[in-house]
Amino acid sequence: MSLWFSSLFRYSRYITANKVSLSLTFMASRTKTDRVLENLKSNPYFDKYAKKIAELQLINPELLEERIEKQEQKMQKKKETQEQDRNLYQAKAKAEVLQPSPIKEARLSDIMNIDMIKGKTKEEIGEIWMEYHKQKDYICAIIESEQYERILGYGSKYPLFLLPLPRKQGYEFFLSQFQGNKVYMTSLLWYQTHKENAPECLTLTHYTEFKDSRGIVLMRGEFDLNFLNCHEAQCLTNELQLYYIGKNSQRLKLLETFNNNPNNFKYNDLINQLEKISL
């Protein structure tokens, strides 16, 4: 994945949370407690439970220490999982460096016999497209031409963005980039590790052969089954369309801030937007 915004890794440092003063009332495992509490402050839900944590410190510090111990074990497990992911995709990322391929415009004829849908109506083409991918490991969609033009327009203006994906451990962020009629996505963790050589985990391709004649654009998403399942790939795709359709002022503001004023960008705003919608 040739991401040309090579300094994007700095965005990950802008997660902000209000400081909550917690005075410790016990000395046992103080260092461990301080460390875990500090890590918890970066959790988007920390503010919501900060008062309860402070009260528990005063009333039952032993119980707090027990819960902190469990939290530390959870964090350690997450760290080990992330390390395994990095090792798994290290070879793949190196291959991207050794064998770069030029970006070319995708054509519908590259993946299917286009003669089978020539002369068909808009509805018939849509049905054939969905049926064609029914038993394949892809996601697909039919997009109205007007909607695609809006997405492409905002994609040209704001080519880079982050999308949160709910995971068991919380949220994982994915970096997306528009290039021509394709959108590439990679895990922010991979980008921080490999920078512009990070491998894609999801690629969305838009086929525009019927954009003018039938008023539709055919979309296909190819995803890495080692890292995403079909539901997760669809979730990221739906999020992307909701932002780039350009009909929500708050989401447009996040697109603008991320691309033009990254110092003021907050990850928590993405999570808040995700919680307002159902994917």
C-alpha positions in Angstrom: 0.0 0.0 0.0 1.7 3.2 -1.2 0.6 5.7 1.4 2.3 8.9 0.5 1.4 10.7 3.8 4.4 9.2 5.5 4.1 11.2 8.7 0.6 10.0 9.6 1.9 8.0 12.5 1.9 11.1 14.6 -1.9 11.2 14.7 -1.9 8.3 17.1 -0.4 10.6 19.7 -3.4 12.9 19.8 -5.8 10.7 21.8 -6.9 13.1 24.6 -8.7 12.5 27.8 -9.5 14.9 30.7 -7.2 14.5 33.6 -8.8 13.1 36.8 -6.8 13.4 40.0 -6.9 10.1 42.0 -5.1 10.2 45.4 -3.9 6.7 46.3 -4.8 5.5 49.8 -2.5 2.4 49.9 1.1 1.6 49.2 0.9 -2.0 48.1 1.6 -2.4 44.4 1.6 1.4 44.0 3.8 1.4 40.9 1.7 -1.2 39.1 -1.5 0.7 40.1 -0.2 4.0 38.9 0.9 2.5 35.6 -2.4 0.8 34.9 -4.5 3.8 36.0 -2.5 6.0 33.7 -3.1 3.6 30.8 -6.8 3.6 31.6 -6.9 7.3 31.1 -6.5 6.9 27.4 -9.6 4.7 27.3 -12.5 6.6 25.7 -14.7 5.5 28.6 -12.4 6.5 31.4 -14.2 9.8 32.2 -17.4 7.9 32.6 -16.1 5.7 35.3 -13.4 7.9 36.9 -15.6 8.9 39.8 -16.4 5.2 40.6 -12.7 4.4 40.5 -11.9 7.2 42.9 -14.6 6.0 45.3 -13.4 2.4 45.1 -9.9 3.6 46.0 -11.2 5.1 49.2 -13.7 2.3 50.2 -12.0 -0.9 49.1 -8.5 -0.4 47.7 -7.9 -4.2 47.8 -10.8 -4.8 45.3 -9.4 -2.0 43.1 -6.0 -3.6 43.1 -7.6 -7.0 42.2 -9.4 -5.4 39.3 -6.3 -3.5 38.2 -4.4 -6.9 38.2 -7.0 -8.3 35.8 -6.8 -5.2 33.6 -3.0 -5.6 33.4 -3.4 -9.2 32.4 -5.9 -8.2 29.7 -3.5 -5.5 28.4 -0.7 -7.9 28.3 -2.7 -10.4 26.3 -3.7 -7.6 23.9 0.0 -6.7 23.5 0.9 -10.3 22.7 -1.9 -10.5 20.1 -0.7 -7.4 18.4 2.9 -8.7 18.4 1.7 -11.9 16.7 -0.1 -9.8 14.1 3.1 -7.8 13.4 5.1 -11.0 13.0 2.4 -12.6 10.7 2.4 -9.7 8.3 6.1 -8.7 8.4 7.0 -10.9 5.4 4.0 -9.6 3.4 5.0 -5.9 4.0 8.6 -6.6 2.9 7.2 -8.2 -0.3 5.4 -4.9 -1.1 8.8 -3.1 -0.9 10.6 -5.6 -3.2 7.9 -5.9 -5.8 6.0 -2.6 -6.2 3.3 -2.6 -8.8 2.0 0.5 -10.7 -1.6 1.6 -10.0 -3.8 1.0 -13.0 -7.5 1.8 -13.5 -9.6 -1.3 -12.7 -11.9 -2.6 -15.4 -15.0 -4.8 -15.1 -13.8 -7.0 -17.9 -10.8 -8.0 -15.8 -13.0 -9.9 -13.4 -16.0 -11.1 -15.3 -17.4 -11.6 -18.8 -19.0 -8.2 -19.4 -21.0 -9.5 -22.4 -23.3 -11.3 -20.0 -24.6 -8.0 -18.7 -24.6 -5.8 -21.7 -28.0 -4.9 -22.7 -29.5 -5.7 -19.3 -31.5 -3.2 -17.3 -30.2 -1.4 -14.2 -32.1 -3.8 -11.9 -30.9 -6.9 -13.8 -27.3 -5.8 -13.7 -27.6 -5.3 -9.9 -29.1 -8.8 -9.4 -26.4 -10.4 -11.6 -23.7 -8.5 -9.7 -25.0 -9.6 -6.3 -25.5 -13.2 -7.4 -22.0 -13.3 -9.0 -20.4 -12.6 -5.6 -22.8 -14.7 -3.5 -20.5 -17.6 -3.0 -17.2 -15.7 -3.1 -15.1 -14.1 -0.3 -15.9 -10.6 -1.3 -18.3 -7.8 -0.3 -20.2 -6.0 -3.0 -22.7 -3.2 -3.6 -24.5 -1.3 -6.3 -24.0 2.5 -5.9 -26.1 5.2 -7.5 -24.0 7.3 -9.9 -24.9 10.5 -8.1 -23.9 9.1 -4.8 -20.6 7.8 -6.2 -19.8 11.2 -7.6 -20.2 12.7 -4.1 -18.0 10.0 -2.6 -15.4 10.5 -5.2 -15.5 14.2 -4.9 -14.9 14.2 -1.1 -12.4 11.4 -1.6 -10.3 13.7 -3.9 -10.6 16.5 -1.4 -10.0 14.4 1.7 -8.1 11.3 0.5 -7.0 10.0 4.0 -9.1 9.1 7.0 -9.3 6.8 10.0 -12.2 4.5 10.7 -12.8 2.7 14.1 -13.7 -1.0 14.1 -15.2 -2.6 17.3 -13.0 -5.4 18.5 -13.1 -7.6 21.7 -10.4 -5.4 23.2 -12.1 -2.1 22.4 -11.6 -0.4 19.0 -9.0 -0.8 16.3 -8.4 2.0 13.9 -8.0 1.6 10.1 -6.4 4.1 7.8 -8.1 4.5 4.4 -6.8 6.2 1.3 -8.5 7.1 -2.0 -6.5 6.4 -5.2 -8.4 6.6 -8.5 -11.4 4.3 -8.5 -10.0 2.4 -5.5 -10.0 2.8 -1.7 -7.2 1.1 0.2 -7.4 0.3 3.9 -4.8 -0.9 6.4 -4.6 -1.3 10.1 -3.2 1.8 11.8 -1.0 -0.7 13.8 0.5 -1.9 10.5 1.0 1.6 9.3 2.9 2.5 12.5 5.0 -0.5 12.0 5.7 -0.4 8.2 4.8 3.2 7.3 4.1 3.5 3.5 4.9 -0.2 3.0 2.0 -1.4 5.2 -0.1 -4.1 3.4 -3.7 -3.6 2.6 -6.3 -5.6 4.6 -9.3 -4.2 2.5 -9.4 -2.8 -1.0 -12.6 -1.3 -2.5 -12.8 -1.1 -6.2 -15.5 0.9 -8.1 -16.4 -0.2 -11.7 -17.8 2.7 -13.6 -18.7 1.1 -16.9 -22.4 1.6 -16.3 -22.2 4.9 -14.5 -23.6 6.9 -17.4 -25.7 4.4 -19.3 -27.5 2.8 -16.3 -26.8 5.3 -13.5 -25.0 2.8 -11.3 -21.5 2.0 -10.2 -20.5 -1.6 -9.2 -18.4 -1.9 -6.1 -16.4 -4.9 -4.9 -14.3 -5.2 -1.7 -11.5 -7.7 -1.4 -10.3 -8.3 2.2 -7.6 -10.2 4.0 -9.3 -13.2 5.6 -6.4 -13.5 8.1 -7.4 -10.2 9.6 -11.0 -9.3 8.7 -14.2 -11.3 8.4 -17.0 -10.4 6.0 -19.0 -8.5 8.7 -16.0 -6.4 9.7 -15.1 -5.6 6.1 -18.8 -4.5 5.5 -18.7 -2.5 8.7 -15.7 -0.5 7.6 -17.2 0.0 4.1 -20.4 1.3 5.5 -18.5 3.7 7.8 -16.5 5.0 4.9 -19.6 5.7 2.8 -21.4 7.5 5.7 -18.5 9.9 6.0 -17.8 10.5 2.3 -21.5 10.8 1.2 -21.1 14.3 2.6 -24.6 14.8 4.1 -23.6 15.1 7.8 -21.8 18.3 8.8 -20.1 16.7 11.9 -18.6 13.9 9.9 -17.5 16.3 7.2 -15.8 18.4 9.8 -13.9 15.3 11.0 -12.7 14.6 7.4 -11.5 18.2 7.1 -9.8 18.2 10.5 -8.0 14.9 9.9 -6.6 16.0 6.5 -6.0 19.7 7.1 -5.6 20.3 10.9 -4.4 17.0 12.4 -3.3 18.6 15.7 -7.0 19.2 16.6 -8.1 15.7 15.6 -9.5 13.5 18.4 -10.0 9.7 18.1 -12.8 9.8 20.6 -14.9 11.9 18.1 -14.8 8.9 15.7 -16.0 6.6 18.4 -18.8 8.9 19.4 -20.0 9.0 15.7 -19.9 5.3 15.4 -22.0 4.9 18.5 -24.7 7.1 16.9 -25.1 4.8 14.0 -26.0 1.1 13.5 -23.7 -0.8 11.2 
